[in-house]
Amino acid sequence: MSRMPVFNSPLLLGFDQFERVLDRISKASADGYPPYNIEQVGENGLRITLAVAGFSLDDLVVATEDNQLTVRGRQAEEVEGRIFLHRGIAARQFQRSFVLAEGIEVFGAHLDNGLLHIDLMRPQPESRVRTIKIEGGQTGNRKAGVKKDAKTIDVETV
């Protein structure tokens, strides 16, 4: 099933990045392996937990590129001479991607009892307060202008 190109209209210029993100999301959500949870831990913290039973630390890679978090898993080659009567534990490689919102940073990752926990932090936005200087002047026609070298707005008489 292919996705209808929503942003192909000539009136919607500059939305290429959004289309690429939507393509990545649709490709990543097609496969349900490995299963994962996303939970909020604390006021500004998130945790992604992936079920990666059978994978060791050396088999897993967690990486970020731009605003995309990618988790890859590839198990080492099987030891020869093992004969399986039933093989129900997945031993396939995987790649799971998550698109992160602007400003979210990966804080750390740890493997515990077959679960890979990836901790994310959303930094607290800084409050920016700026005071604008008000200057007195003569009444009459006034034109607002901005000085390039100052942070205040000047009112000039025309």
Phi and psi restraints in degrees (value plus and minus 20) as a CYANA .aco file:
   2 SER   PHI    -119.1   -79.1
   2 SER   PSI     130.0   170.0
   3 ARG   PHI    -106.9   -66.9
   3 ARG   PSI     118.2   158.2
   4 MET   PHI     -89.2   -49.2
   4 MET   PSI     108.9   148.9
   5 PRO   PHI     -88.8   -48.8
   5 PRO   PSI      79.8   119.8
   6 VAL   PHI     -90.7   -50.7
   6 VAL   PSI     -55.7   -15.7
   7 PHE   PHI    -116.5   -76.5
   7 PHE   PSI       4.3    44.3
   8 ASN   PHI    -104.8   -64.8
   8 ASN   PSI     -24.9    15.1
   9 SER   PHI     -87.0   -47.0
   9 SER   PSI     119.2   159.2
  10 PRO   PHI     -86.7   -46.7
  10 PRO   PSI     -33.5     6.5
  11 LEU   PHI    -102.9   -62.9
  11 LEU   PSI     -33.3     6.7
  12 LEU   PHI    -129.7   -89.7
  12 LEU   PSI      61.5   101.5
  13 LEU   PHI    -114.8   -74.8
  13 LEU   PSI     122.9   162.9
  14 GLY   PHI      67.5   107.5
  14 GLY   PSI      -6.1    33.9
  15 PHE   PHI    -123.4   -83.4
  15 PHE   PSI       0.0    40.0
  16 ASP   PHI     -80.4   -40.4
  16 ASP   PSI     -59.9   -19.9
  17 GLN   PHI     -83.6   -43.6
  17 GLN   PSI     -60.6   -20.6
  18 PHE   PHI     -84.6   -44.6
  18 PHE   PSI     -58.3   -18.3
  19 GLU   PHI     -86.1   -46.1
  19 GLU   PSI     -60.0   -20.0
  20 ARG   PHI     -84.2   -44.2
  20 ARG   PSI     -60.1   -20.1
  21 VAL   PHI     -83.9   -43.9
  21 VAL   PSI     -63.3   -23.3
  22 LEU   PHI     -83.1   -43.1
  22 LEU   PSI     -58.1   -18.1
  23 ASP   PHI     -83.3   -43.3
  23 ASP   PSI     -64.1   -24.1
  24 ARG   PHI     -82.1   -42.1
  24 ARG   PSI     -61.8   -21.8
  25 ILE   PHI     -84.8   -44.8
  25 ILE   PSI     -63.5   -23.5
  26 SER   PHI     -87.4   -47.4
  26 SER   PSI     -55.3   -15.3
  27 LYS   PHI     -91.0   -51.0
  27 LYS   PSI     -59.5   -19.5
  28 ALA   PHI     -91.4   -51.4
  28 ALA   PSI     -51.6   -11.6
  29 SER   PHI    -103.1   -63.1
  29 SER   PSI     -26.3    13.7
  30 ALA   PHI     -89.7   -49.7
  30 ALA   PSI     -52.1   -12.1
  31 ASP   PHI    -124.3   -84.3
  31 ASP   PSI     113.2   153.2
  32 GLY   PHI    -117.3   -77.3
  32 GLY   PSI      -3.9    36.1
  33 TYR   PHI    -136.1   -96.1
  33 TYR   PSI     115.3   155.3
  34 PRO   PHI    -100.5   -60.5
  34 PRO   PSI     134.3   174.3
  35 PRO   PHI     -87.1   -47.1
  35 PRO   PSI     133.1   173.1
  36 TYR   PHI    -166.9  -126.9
  36 TYR   PSI     140.8   180.8
  37 ASN   PHI    -143.0  -103.0
  37 ASN   PSI     129.7   169.7
  38 ILE   PHI    -145.8  -105.8
  38 ILE   PSI     104.7   144.7
  39 GLU   PHI    -153.4  -113.4
  39 GLU   PSI     135.0   175.0
  40 GLN   PHI    -113.7   -73.7
  40 GLN   PSI     106.8   146.8
  41 VAL   PHI    -142.1  -102.1
  41 VAL   PSI      87.0   127.0
  42 GLY   PHI      64.3   104.3
  42 GLY   PSI    -198.8  -158.8
  43 GLU   PHI     -91.0   -51.0
  43 GLU   PSI     -58.2   -18.2
  44 ASN   PHI    -140.0  -100.0
  44 ASN   PSI      -5.5    34.5
  45 GLY   PHI    -132.4   -92.4
  45 GLY   PSI     125.8   165.8
  46 LEU   PHI    -148.4  -108.4
  46 LEU   PSI     133.7   173.7
  47 ARG   PHI    -157.2  -117.2
  47 ARG   PSI     107.9   147.9
  48 ILE   PHI    -122.4   -82.4
  48 ILE   PSI     107.2   147.2
  49 THR   PHI    -139.6   -99.6
  49 THR   PSI     101.2   141.2
  50 LEU   PHI    -130.6   -90.6
  50 LEU   PSI     117.8   157.8
  51 ALA   PHI    -105.9   -65.9
  51 ALA   PSI      83.5   123.5
  52 VAL   PHI    -143.1  -103.1
  52 VAL   PSI      27.8    67.8
  53 ALA   PHI     -79.0   -39.0
  53 ALA   PSI     115.9   155.9
  54 GLY   PHI      74.3   114.3
  54 GLY   PSI     -30.6     9.4
  55 PHE   PHI    -119.6   -79.6
  55 PHE   PSI     117.5   157.5
  56 SER   PHI    -117.9   -77.9
  56 SER   PSI     156.1   196.1
  57 LEU   PHI     -77.4   -37.4
  57 LEU   PSI     -57.5   -17.5
  58 ASP   PHI     -92.2   -52.2
  58 ASP   PSI     -38.2     1.8
  59 ASP   PHI    -108.3   -68.3
  59 ASP   PSI     -29.1    10.9
  60 LEU   PHI    -134.7   -94.7
  60 LEU   PSI     123.7   163.7
  61 VAL   PHI    -153.8  -113.8
  61 VAL   PSI     108.0   148.0
  62 VAL   PHI    -135.9   -95.9
  62 VAL   PSI     104.8   144.8
  63 ALA   PHI    -161.4  -121.4
  63 ALA   PSI     133.4   173.4
  64 THR   PHI    -141.4  -101.4
  64 THR   PSI     121.9   161.9
  65 GLU   PHI    -160.2  -120.2
  65 GLU   PSI      99.5   139.5
  66 ASP   PHI      35.3    75.3
  66 ASP   PSI    -137.9   -97.9
  67 ASN   PHI    -131.3   -91.3
  67 ASN   PSI      11.3    51.3
  68 GLN   PHI    -142.7  -102.7
  68 GLN   PSI     107.9   147.9
  69 LEU   PHI    -118.8   -78.8
  69 LEU   PSI     107.4   147.4
  70 THR   PHI    -144.0  -104.0
  70 THR   PSI     112.6   152.6
  71 VAL   PHI    -138.0   -98.0
  71 VAL   PSI     104.8   144.8
  72 ARG   PHI    -139.8   -99.8
  72 ARG   PSI     123.1   163.1
  73 GLY   PHI    -155.8  -115.8
  73 GLY   PSI     112.0   152.0
  74 ARG   PHI    -167.1  -127.1
  74 ARG   PSI      96.1   136.1
  75 GLN   PHI     -99.6   -59.6
  75 GLN   PSI     132.3   172.3
  76 ALA   PHI     -85.1   -45.1
  76 ALA   PSI     141.2   181.2
  77 GLU   PHI     -78.7   -38.7
  77 GLU   PSI     128.6   168.6
  78 GLU   PHI     -88.4   -48.4
  78 GLU   PSI     127.7   167.7
  79 VAL   PHI     -96.1   -56.1
  79 VAL   PSI     108.4   148.4
  80 GLU   PHI     -89.5   -49.5
  80 GLU   PSI     132.7   172.7
  81 GLY   PHI      76.5   116.5
  81 GLY   PSI     -27.5    12.5
  82 ARG   PHI    -104.6   -64.6
  82 ARG   PSI     111.7   151.7
  83 ILE   PHI    -137.4   -97.4
  83 ILE   PSI      98.5   138.5
  84 PHE   PHI    -114.0   -74.0
  84 PHE   PSI     108.1   148.1
  85 LEU   PHI    -103.5   -63.5
  85 LEU   PSI     -51.5   -11.5
  86 HIS   PHI    -167.5  -127.5
  86 HIS   PSI     114.7   154.7
  87 ARG   PHI    -144.1  -104.1
  87 ARG   PSI      76.9   116.9
  88 GLY   PHI    -127.8   -87.8
  88 GLY   PSI     -31.8     8.2
  89 ILE   PHI    -108.6   -68.6
  89 ILE   PSI     102.4   142.4
  90 ALA   PHI     -84.0   -44.0
  90 ALA   PSI     113.8   153.8
  91 ALA   PHI    -147.5  -107.5
  91 ALA   PSI       3.6    43.6
  92 ARG   PHI    -110.0   -70.0
  92 ARG   PSI     141.0   181.0
  93 GLN   PHI    -100.4   -60.4
  93 GLN   PSI     138.8   178.8
  94 PHE   PHI    -167.4  -127.4
  94 PHE   PSI     142.5   182.5
  95 GLN   PHI    -163.6  -123.6
  95 GLN   PSI     103.6   143.6
  96 ARG   PHI    -143.5  -103.5
  96 ARG   PSI     109.3   149.3
  97 SER   PHI    -139.1   -99.1
  97 SER   PSI     125.9   165.9
  98 PHE   PHI    -150.8  -110.8
  98 PHE   PSI     111.6   151.6
  99 VAL   PHI    -108.8   -68.8
  99 VAL   PSI     103.0   143.0
 100 LEU   PHI    -115.4   -75.4
 100 LEU   PSI     123.9   163.9
 101 ALA   PHI     -88.0   -48.0
 101 ALA   PSI     139.6   179.6
 102 GLU   PHI     -79.4   -39.4
 102 GLU   PSI     109.0   149.0
 103 GLY   PHI      74.2   114.2
 103 GLY   PSI     -32.7     7.3
 104 ILE   PHI     -96.6   -56.6
 104 ILE   PSI     112.4   152.4
 105 GLU   PHI    -139.7   -99.7
 105 GLU   PSI     126.3   166.3
 106 VAL   PHI     -99.5   -59.5
 106 VAL   PSI     102.2   142.2
 107 PHE   PHI    -111.3   -71.3
 107 PHE   PSI     -52.2   -12.2
 108 GLY   PHI     153.8   193.8
 108 GLY   PSI     150.1   190.1
 109 ALA   PHI    -166.6  -126.6
 109 ALA   PSI     123.7   163.7
 110 HIS   PHI    -169.7  -129.7
 110 HIS   PSI     130.0   170.0
 111 LEU   PHI    -126.6   -86.6
 111 LEU   PSI     107.5   147.5
 112 ASP   PHI    -166.3  -126.3
 112 ASP   PSI      96.4   136.4
 113 ASN   PHI      33.3    73.3
 113 ASN   PSI      23.0    63.0
 114 GLY   PHI      61.9   101.9
 114 GLY   PSI     -14.3    25.7
 115 LEU   PHI    -136.2   -96.2
 115 LEU   PSI     106.8   146.8
 116 LEU   PHI    -115.8   -75.8
 116 LEU   PSI      97.4   137.4
 117 HIS   PHI    -123.9   -83.9
 117 HIS   PSI     105.9   145.9
 118 ILE   PHI    -137.9   -97.9
 118 ILE   PSI      98.5   138.5
 119 ASP   PHI    -116.3   -76.3
 119 ASP   PSI     112.3   152.3
 120 LEU   PHI    -141.4  -101.4
 120 LEU   PSI     127.0   167.0
 121 MET   PHI    -145.4  -105.4
 121 MET   PSI     116.8   156.8
 122 ARG   PHI    -124.2   -84.2
 122 ARG   PSI      90.5   130.5
 123 PRO   PHI     -84.2   -44.2
 123 PRO   PSI     125.2   165.2
 124 GLN   PHI     -89.5   -49.5
 124 GLN   PSI     108.1   148.1
 125 PRO   PHI     -86.4   -46.4
 125 PRO   PSI     119.0   159.0
 126 GLU   PHI    -100.3   -60.3
 126 GLU   PSI     116.9   156.9
 127 SER   PHI    -103.2   -63.2
 127 SER   PSI     104.4   144.4
 128 ARG   PHI    -128.7   -88.7
 128 ARG   PSI      94.3   134.3
 129 VAL   PHI    -135.0   -95.0
 129 VAL   PSI     109.7   149.7
 130 ARG   PHI    -151.7  -111.7
 130 ARG   PSI     111.0   151.0
 131 THR   PHI    -116.3   -76.3
 131 THR   PSI     112.0   152.0
 132 ILE   PHI    -119.5   -79.5
 132 ILE   PSI     106.4   146.4
 133 LYS   PHI     -95.0   -55.0
 133 LYS   PSI     111.6   151.6
 134 ILE   PHI    -126.7   -86.7
 134 ILE   PSI     102.9   142.9
 135 GLU   PHI    -127.4   -87.4
 135 GLU   PSI     123.8   163.8
 136 GLY   PHI    -105.8   -65.8
 136 GLY   PSI     138.1   178.1
 137 GLY   PHI    -186.3  -146.3
 137 GLY   PSI    -189.9  -149.9
 138 GLN   PHI     -99.4   -59.4
 138 GLN   PSI     135.6   175.6
 139 THR   PHI    -103.3   -63.3
 139 THR   PSI     138.3   178.3
 140 GLY   PHI     115.3   155.3
 140 GLY   PSI    -185.2  -145.2
 141 ASN   PHI     -91.8   -51.8
 141 ASN   PSI     108.9   148.9
 142 ARG   PHI    -146.8  -106.8
 142 ARG   PSI     127.7   167.7
 143 LYS   PHI    -145.9  -105.9
 143 LYS   PSI     108.0   148.0
 144 ALA   PHI    -101.0   -61.0
 144 ALA   PSI     113.5   153.5
 145 GLY   PHI    -159.2  -119.2
 145 GLY   PSI     136.7   176.7
 146 VAL   PHI    -134.4   -94.4
 146 VAL   PSI     107.3   147.3
 147 LYS   PHI     -94.9   -54.9
 147 LYS   PSI     114.4   154.4
 148 LYS   PHI     -94.5   -54.5
 148 LYS   PSI     -47.7    -7.7
 149 ASP   PHI    -117.6   -77.6
 149 ASP   PSI     -19.1    20.9
 150 ALA   PHI    -143.4  -103.4
 150 ALA   PSI     141.3   181.3
 151 LYS   PHI    -117.7   -77.7
 151 LYS   PSI     -15.3    24.7
 152 THR   PHI    -126.2   -86.2
 152 THR   PSI     140.2   180.2
 153 ILE   PHI    -117.5   -77.5
 153 ILE   PSI     108.5   148.5
 154 ASP   PHI    -119.3   -79.3
 154 ASP   PSI     127.4   167.4
 155 VAL   PHI    -134.2   -94.2
 155 VAL   PSI     103.5   143.5
 156 GLU   PHI    -127.8   -87.8
 156 GLU   PSI     122.6   162.6
 157 THR   PHI    -104.7   -64.7
 157 THR   PSI     112.8   152.8
